[in-house]
């Protein structure tokens, strides 16, 4: 089917394995904490299907630097309005939220801020520092943009020494012009290669969405490129259309296919691979890090 016709397809009915149970008594502690500290989460901004489950466990992935992104990725529900100035209190507020929610593992991400001279790298570093000072027992995972491939800025974020440095490639190289038109697969892989070269003992991580029209072999080839860059952890999950203007789902991958994918990707040398319909970068990130640290 031609691409322009494909993109006009209506959202497909969800298969049985994509039905998720909603908690009967939602835990409001996370929402109250975010409101009190004026914080955003990618859980809400990107309309993650795991949001209620994670909030019930008092978990959230903090979204730095405002709710508006300067990129136009076709899969993402995050706003693309004009970005606001950075909030100098945000690093401290994230640290306070980690303390208040008693998080053992803090996951911190951001919108892409190409309007900032360093892409927001120093803001990441300040947030990691603040979380460490207030929560010395917590592990920290940062999920960063590509910082336009500027090594100085990537180093600024990595030199804050998070326990996990995560940068998602999101899809296979062939689909980048359609899915991530302002990014480049090879450049994203180089971000992770550079971090591993800079800090060989730092755990590196990446993620891929499936169901956007990729072939199975392309997923394995993307995995090989990430493994060759020294990436330790990989997440693979089903793409879901989270907003009407986003790309439609081309295919729902079955749990059996995900199981096969996990086995074959793990054989490439990753220390941990999570592959299942509802897997996302920060979903059960605490347990994944504990597993490879055991």
C-alpha positions in Angstrom: 0.0 0.0 0.0 1.4 3.4 -0.9 2.7 5.4 2.1 0.2 8.2 1.8 -2.7 5.8 1.8 -1.2 3.8 4.7 -1.0 6.9 6.8 -4.7 7.6 6.3 -5.7 4.2 7.7 -7.8 4.4 10.9 -6.5 3.2 14.1 -6.6 -0.7 14.2 -8.7 -2.5 16.9 -6.4 -3.7 19.7 -5.7 -7.4 19.8 -6.4 -9.3 23.0 -2.8 -9.1 24.3 -2.9 -5.3 24.3 -5.8 -5.1 26.7 -4.5 -3.6 30.0 -6.3 -3.7 33.4 -6.9 -0.3 35.0 -6.3 -0.1 38.7 -9.6 0.0 40.7 -8.2 2.4 43.3 -5.6 4.6 41.6 -2.7 5.9 43.8 -2.8 9.7 43.7 0.6 10.2 45.4 2.5 10.6 42.2 0.0 13.1 40.7 0.0 15.2 43.9 3.8 15.2 44.1 4.1 16.3 40.5 1.5 19.1 41.0 3.1 20.3 44.2 6.6 20.5 42.6 5.4 21.7 39.2 7.0 18.8 37.3 6.2 17.1 34.0 6.5 13.4 33.2 6.9 11.6 29.9 4.2 9.2 31.2 1.6 11.9 30.8 3.1 14.0 28.0 3.7 11.0 25.7 0.4 9.3 26.9 2.2 6.1 27.9 -0.1 3.0 28.2 1.7 2.0 31.4 1.0 5.3 33.2 -1.6 4.1 35.6 0.3 0.9 36.5 3.5 2.9 37.2 1.8 5.6 39.1 0.1 2.9 41.2 3.7 1.7 42.1 4.7 5.3 42.9 6.9 5.5 39.9 7.3 8.1 37.2 9.8 9.2 34.5 10.5 12.9 35.0 10.4 15.1 31.9 12.9 18.0 32.0 13.0 21.3 30.2 9.2 21.8 29.7 6.5 20.0 27.8 7.4 21.3 24.3 9.8 19.6 21.9 11.8 21.2 19.0 11.7 18.0 16.9 8.8 16.7 14.8 9.0 12.9 15.3 5.9 11.4 13.8 5.3 8.9 16.6 5.4 11.2 19.6 2.4 12.9 21.4 4.6 15.5 23.1 3.7 19.1 22.3 5.6 21.1 19.7 4.8 24.6 20.9 7.5 27.2 21.4 9.7 26.0 24.2 9.8 27.9 27.5 12.9 29.1 29.3 14.5 26.5 31.6 13.3 26.5 35.2 16.4 26.8 37.4 14.5 25.1 40.3 13.7 22.0 38.3 16.7 19.9 39.2 16.0 20.5 42.9 12.3 19.7 42.4 13.1 16.4 40.7 15.4 15.5 43.6 12.7 16.3 46.1 10.2 14.2 44.1 12.6 11.3 44.2 12.9 11.7 47.9 9.2 12.1 48.5 8.2 9.1 46.4 11.0 7.1 48.0 12.3 6.0 44.6 15.1 3.5 44.5 15.7 4.1 40.8 15.1 7.5 39.3 14.5 7.8 35.5 15.0 11.3 34.0 14.4 12.2 30.4 13.6 15.4 28.5 12.2 16.9 25.4 14.7 17.8 22.7 15.8 21.4 23.0 17.7 22.3 19.9 17.1 25.9 20.8 19.6 25.7 23.7 23.3 26.1 23.0 24.1 22.8 24.7 20.8 21.1 24.0 20.1 21.1 27.8 23.1 18.9 28.7 24.1 21.0 31.7 20.5 20.9 32.9 20.7 17.1 32.9 24.0 17.3 34.8 22.6 19.6 37.4 19.6 17.3 37.9 21.7 14.2 38.4 23.8 16.1 40.9 20.7 17.3 42.8 19.2 13.8 42.9 22.5 12.3 44.1 22.9 14.9 46.9 19.3 14.4 48.3 19.0 10.7 47.5 22.5 9.1 47.9 21.1 5.6 47.9 19.1 5.9 44.6 20.4 4.8 41.2 19.8 7.2 38.3 19.0 6.6 34.7 19.0 9.4 32.1 17.3 9.1 28.8 18.7 11.9 26.7 18.2 13.4 23.2 21.1 13.2 20.7 22.5 16.7 21.6 22.9 17.1 17.8 25.9 14.8 18.1 28.0 17.4 19.8 30.5 15.3 21.8 31.2 18.2 24.3 27.5 18.3 25.2 27.1 14.5 25.3 30.1 14.4 27.7 28.5 17.0 29.9 25.5 14.8 30.5 27.6 11.6 30.8 30.2 13.1 33.1 27.5 13.6 35.7 27.9 9.8 36.1 24.3 8.4 36.0 24.1 4.7 36.6 22.5 4.3 33.2 22.9 6.4 30.1 20.0 5.8 27.7 19.4 7.1 24.2 16.7 5.5 22.1 17.2 4.9 18.4 13.4 4.4 18.2 13.2 2.6 14.8 15.2 1.0 12.0 17.4 3.2 9.7 15.1 2.8 6.6 12.1 4.4 8.4 14.0 7.4 9.8 12.8 9.9 7.1 9.2 9.0 7.9 9.4 8.4 11.6 12.2 10.7 12.8 12.8 13.2 10.0 15.1 15.4 12.1 17.3 12.7 13.4 19.7 10.1 12.1 20.1 6.4 13.1 23.9 6.3 12.7 24.3 9.5 14.7 22.2 8.1 17.6 24.3 5.0 17.6 27.4 7.2 17.8 26.0 8.9 20.9 26.0 5.6 22.7 29.4 4.5 21.3 30.9 7.8 22.5 29.5 7.4 26.0 30.8 3.9 26.3 34.2 5.0 25.1 34.2 7.9 27.6 32.9 5.8 30.5 33.5 2.1 29.7 31.9 0.9 33.0 28.8 3.0 32.6 25.7 1.0 31.6 24.3 2.1 28.3 20.8 1.4 27.0 18.6 2.0 23.9 15.1 1.3 22.7 13.2 0.4 19.6 9.5 0.5 18.7 8.0 -2.1 16.4 4.9 -2.1 14.3 5.8 0.9 12.1 6.4 -1.0 9.0 9.9 -2.5 9.7 10.9 -6.0 8.6 12.1 -8.5 11.2 15.6 -8.6 9.7 15.9 -4.9 10.0 15.3 -5.1 13.8 18.1 -7.6 14.1 20.4 -5.4 12.0 19.6 -2.4 14.2 20.4 -4.6 17.2 23.7 -5.6 15.7 24.6 -1.9 15.3 23.8 -1.2 18.9 25.6 -4.2 20.2 28.7 -3.2 18.2 28.5 0.2 19.9 28.8 -1.5 23.3 25.2 -1.0 24.3 24.3 -3.1 27.4 20.6 -3.0 27.5 17.9 -2.9 24.9 14.1 -2.5 25.1 11.7 -3.4 22.3 8.0 -2.6 22.5 4.9 -2.2 20.4 4.3 1.2 18.8 0.8 2.6 19.6 -0.7 5.6 18.0 -1.0 8.0 20.9 -2.5 11.0 19.1 -4.7 11.3 15.9 -2.0 13.1 13.9 0.7 10.5 14.6 1.7 7.7 12.3 -0.8 4.8 12.3 0.1 1.3 13.6 1.1 -0.8 10.6 1.1 -4.1 12.5 0.5 -5.5 16.0 3.4 -7.8 16.8 2.4 -11.0 18.7 3.8 -12.0 22.1 5.3 -15.0 20.4 7.2 -12.8 17.9 8.4 -10.7 20.8 9.7 -13.8 22.6 11.6 -14.8 19.5 13.0 -11.3 19.1 14.2 -11.2 22.7 16.1 -14.5 22.3 17.7 -13.5 19.0 18.7 -10.0 20.2 20.1 -11.4 23.4 22.3 -13.7 21.4 23.9 -10.6 19.9 25.6 -9.9 23.2 23.4 -7.5 25.1 23.4 -8.0 28.9 19.7 -7.4 29.1 16.9 -7.4 26.5 13.2 -6.6 27.3 10.9 -7.3 24.4 7.1 -7.4 24.9 4.1 -5.5 23.7 4.0 -3.0 26.6 7.7 -2.6 27.1 8.9 1.0 27.1 12.3 2.5 27.9 11.7 3.1 31.5 9.1 0.4 32.2 10.4 -1.8 35.0 13.8 -0.1 34.5 14.6 -0.6 38.2 14.2 -4.4 38.0 16.2 -4.5 34.7 19.2 -2.7 36.3 19.0 -4.9 39.4 19.1 -8.0 37.2 22.3 -7.1 35.4 23.9 -5.8 38.6 23.2 -9.0 40.5 
